[in-house]
Amino acid sequence: MSHPFAEYRRLFPILQQAAQLSSCSQSAMSLPVRDAITQYLDGWEKRGMDWGGWMEGVAGARAEFARLIGASLDDIAVLGSVSDAASSVVSSLSFPAERRYVVASTLDFPSLCHVWLAQEPRGAKVRFVEGRPGVDDAAARLSAAVADDTAVVAVSHASFYDGQLTDLAASAQAAHEHGALQFVDAYQSAGSVPIDVVAQGVDVLAAGAQKYLLGIPGIAFLYVSPARAAQLQPAVTGWFGRVEPFAFDPRKLDFPATGAKFNTGTPPMLPAAAAHAALRLLNEIGVEAIQGWLRQLSAVAMAEADALGLEVVSPRNLDAKGGNTAIRVAGASAVEQAMAQRGYIVSARNDVIRIAPHFYNTVDEVAGAVRTLAELVNG
Ligand SMILES: Cc1ncc(COP(=O)(O)O)c(C=O)c1O
């Protein structure tokens, strides 16, 4: 199987000495991202201040993220984390007794569930759907719990645990049939699974830069559809959420009509500069092509794991999983360390090792990681 992105490997220096397969946690550093960070530091050192350049970086990152998901720059706000994005969105909602439920899965990233639970003093209740690893009908399972009492349907597009996908269009339809808002956590899918927010009817979507988006922590993008943005007003805000942030009028609280109303304080400018470079690279390659390669690598990981008697936790159906293949092992954290010593950077969560390649990884790297895992587990 020839590697369609072989020429890009030179942009990721770590690949010369290690197989970084941890895109579900932190993807590999690329030279364009390193350059963007260096340029930021150089500008700061030499010019002292460069607000114009810094703001251009933020706008560039918003534009590239918008392009990645089929949205417009104005639909995108920039926050510090996906958890912050969820808190901002939920601050714009009220939870009357007749519509108080947030429907969420136990396979969602816990931080999101914590944000929903934190709304209980405001009247909300969380209805948990028991997530089942490895399934390929996550949207149907979630949708069955949505009713006319539902305010928010929380969707983890790709689960952090086993990479199982929840169909965005189907979960949006279930939410909308019952008058609920769909909130998509795309942190484990953006950059590895194509997203078209308009075609898929997404209301709200958030993703950070550190995982498949090839960036660094400290920044998350929040998309709010134009229709929802027109209805919602966040209670979490700041000067960058104003129509004219540089008007400096303490008495005037106005909001742009678009998703930009969810901006808060000074944006994370250094992570935005990194994200701008990273997203440009991703858009140049194209997420559909990336997904195609990751599916092949998933098939390799699962076949190798089966042959070696390892237990795959992720969905077998390649259409129902993202880039992460989770394999159950005892003492996963210690195994992660042992793998790193052998040149395979993978990521442990609970009772699994996640092998999460990106477009720059090869079949040999993935197969080698599974073989090394088997050696460690089987002794
Ligand atoms: C699916 C998913 N959502 C959210 C988060 C946490 O995001 P943040 O730390 O930006 O709030 C993670 C982190 O691993 C994640 O995997």
PDBQT file of the ligand as one rigid body, heavy atoms in Angstrom, charges set to zero:
ROOT
HETATM    1  C1  LIG A 401     -13.720  14.680  22.390  1.00  0.00    +0.000 C 
HETATM    2  C2  LIG A 401     -13.077  15.658  23.331  1.00  0.00    +0.000 A 
HETATM    3  N1  LIG A 401     -13.773  16.720  23.732  1.00  0.00    +0.000 NA
HETATM    4  C3  LIG A 401     -13.249  17.612  24.587  1.00  0.00    +0.000 A 
HETATM    5  C4  LIG A 401     -11.987  17.453  25.089  1.00  0.00    +0.000 A 
HETATM    6  C5  LIG A 401     -11.459  18.455  26.065  1.00  0.00    +0.000 C 
HETATM    7  O1  LIG A 401     -11.337  19.664  25.418  1.00  0.00    +0.000 OA
HETATM    8  P1  LIG A 401     -10.833  20.971  26.204  1.00  0.00    +0.000 P 
HETATM    9  O2  LIG A 401      -9.714  20.552  27.064  1.00  0.00    +0.000 OA
HETATM   10  O3  LIG A 401     -10.437  21.890  25.078  1.00  0.00    +0.000 OA
HETATM   11  O4  LIG A 401     -11.985  21.491  26.966  1.00  0.00    +0.000 OA
HETATM   12  C6  LIG A 401     -11.224  16.363  24.698  1.00  0.00    +0.000 A 
HETATM   13  C7  LIG A 401      -9.855  16.209  25.216  1.00  0.00    +0.000 C 
HETATM   14  O5  LIG A 401      -9.219  15.214  25.090  1.00  0.00    +0.000 OA
HETATM   15  C8  LIG A 401     -11.794  15.440  23.796  1.00  0.00    +0.000 A 
HETATM   16  O6  LIG A 401     -11.119  14.357  23.403  1.00  0.00    +0.000 OA
ENDROOT
TORSDOF 0
